[in-house]
Amino acid sequence: MKRDNWKREKRTIIQEYYEQIQRDEVEPIRTEILKNILNSIRPDSEILYTGLKKENDLKVLNEFDLKINDIDRVCQQSENGEFSRFEEDKIYQAIICLDDLGTVFPEDWEVLMELFRKSLNYEGLMYLAVKREDENEIEEAYYMALEQELPMEYGEMGINGYHFYPDVNFVRTVLEMTKFEIKEEHITENYYYFVASAIV
């Protein structure tokens, strides 16, 4: 199977990913970073929030006097691969993307990060929460895909549904290539957390 055809098929069955992430516990560091970013922003600033609508995230966001553009699943691609839910004509003081990156194929990360950078104010911050998976599970899925001759890359788990779990160096490299400067990086058992600003 060609990779383009395989990707098109996977885009139609990603609901499972969102349902799984929704059940995860919220780590304290996630909330701490979110509060720090929101505290640094001027009142009435416009921010983009995307990802799963975790009750904890929304509770924190609503504590601040900000204009929140809450777009459900900005990172979810249409059948032709476009990020059609993203509004390219807006500029944000912050972009908060929590749990919404697992459905983005590896080769499409740069496209999405470019969109984010172009929409981020030069003084603004981007906050990413990137889900991790056990390395043994990732390796097992990869070798199963090879046996079945599926066009999967390492880090993808797409035998049934679809998740992409990048390693931390992949995220660092993409941010560097798309002209972001990493301000903070936190690694926990379940997540990578990144705070970055656009390089002008």
N, C-alpha and C positions, 0 to 999 in steps of 0.2 A: 504494500500500500504506500502511495506517495504521501509525504508528510503534509502537504497542503490539504489533501483529502481527509487525512486523519485528524488534522486540526479542526477542520470544518465540522466533522462528526462530534468532536469533543466539546465544541462550543455549545452544543445543544443539550449537554447533560451535566452542566456544572452546578446545578442547584444543590447537589449532594455536598459539595464543598462548603457552601454557605451554611447549610444545616449543621454540619459537623463543627465548624468554627463557633457558631452561635452558642454551643454548649460548653465551650471552654471557660475556665475561670479567668477573671481579670487579675493580672499581676499588679502589685502595688507600684512598681516602677513605671508601668504604663500610665497610670493616673498622675503620678508625680511629674513626669515629663510633660504631659498634657497641660497640667496646671501652670508649670513654669513658662511654657510657651504663651499661653493665654494671658498670663500676668505681664508679659513683656510687650503686649500689643496695645496700641492706643484704643480707647473706647470708640465704639461705632465703626471700627474697622471691619472690612468684609473678609471672611475666611471661607474656605471650602472644606467641608467635612464629608468624607466618603468611607464606606465600609459597612460593616454590620452595625446595626443600630443597638449596640450594647447599652443597656440601661445606665450603666455606670458612666460611660462616655457622655451621653446626653445630659445626665445630671450635672456633670462638671461643666459642660458647654453652656448650659442654661444659667450658671452662676455668674456669667460674664455678660457685660453689655456690648455684645458684638452682633454684627450682621452675619448670620450663619447660612451659607448656601449649602443646604443638606441635600446632596444628590446621591440617591441610592445606587451603589455599585458602578461607580464611574469606570472602574477597571474592567468591567465585563464588556467583551467585544461582541460586535454584531457578527452575523454570519459571514460577512466579507472581510472581517478582521479589523474593522475600524472601531475606535473608541468613541462611538456616536453619542454617548451620554455626556461627554465632556464639552463644556461651553468654552470655546477658544477665545472668545472676545472679552473675557473678564480678567481682571487683575486682582489678585488676592494678597492680603497681608500675611496669611498663613495657609498652607495646604496640609490638612490632617488626613492621612490615609492609613486607616487601621484595619487590618485583616482583609483587605480588598485585593491583594496582589497575587494570591495563590492561583488564580485562574489565568494569569497572564503568561503566555508562552515565552520561553527564554529569549528568543530573537525579537520579541515585541517590547521588551522592557525599555530599550533605548527610545523607542517611539513614544512610549508613555511618559518617561522621565523628561523628554524634550518638551512635551506638551505642558507638563507641570512647571518646568523652568521658565518657559515663555509666559506663563500665567502668574508667576510669583513676583511680587514687588521686590525691588532691588534690596530693600531692607528686611524682607520677609523671611520666614522659616518654613521648611517642609519637614513634616514628621511622619515617618514610616514605621509601621509595626509589621514585621515579616515573619510568618510562621515557620517554625523549624519542625523537622521530623527526625526520628531515630535513623542514624546512618545505616544500620543493618537493614531496616525496612526499605530505604531508598536503593541500596545495593541489590537487594532481592528483587525489587520491582524492575530494576534496570536489566538484570540478567534474564528475568522472565520475558521481558519485551524482546530481547535479542533472540531468545529461543522461538518466540512467536513471529519474529521478523516484523515487529512493529517499529515505526520510525520515531522512537522515543529518545530523548537525550537524558544524560545523567541528571538526576534531581527531579525528573518528571515521574509521576505515578499515574499512569493512564491506562491500566489494563481494563478497568471498568469505568470509573468516573474520571476526573482529571484534577490533579494538584501539581503545582511546581514548587519545590522546596529548594531554593538556591542556597549555596553555601555563602558564608559571610564575604568571601573574596569576590564572588560574583557581584554582590550588591555594591561593594566598594568600587569595583571596576566600572560598573555601569554609571554610578554617580560621578565618578571622575570623568568618564568619557562624555557625559552630558553636561559637564561644566557646573557641577555642584561641589561645594566645599563642605566636608563633614565636620560639624561642630561638636556632636556628641555621638557616642556609639555605646550601646549597652547590650550585652549578650546574656541571656538567661537560658534555662533548660528548654524553654518552649518557643522563645522568640529572639529575633534580632530587632533592636530599636535604633533608629537613626534619626538624628536631627541635622538638617543641612540647609545651607543658603546658596543662592545662585551666584555664580561668579560673573561679575560684569566687567 
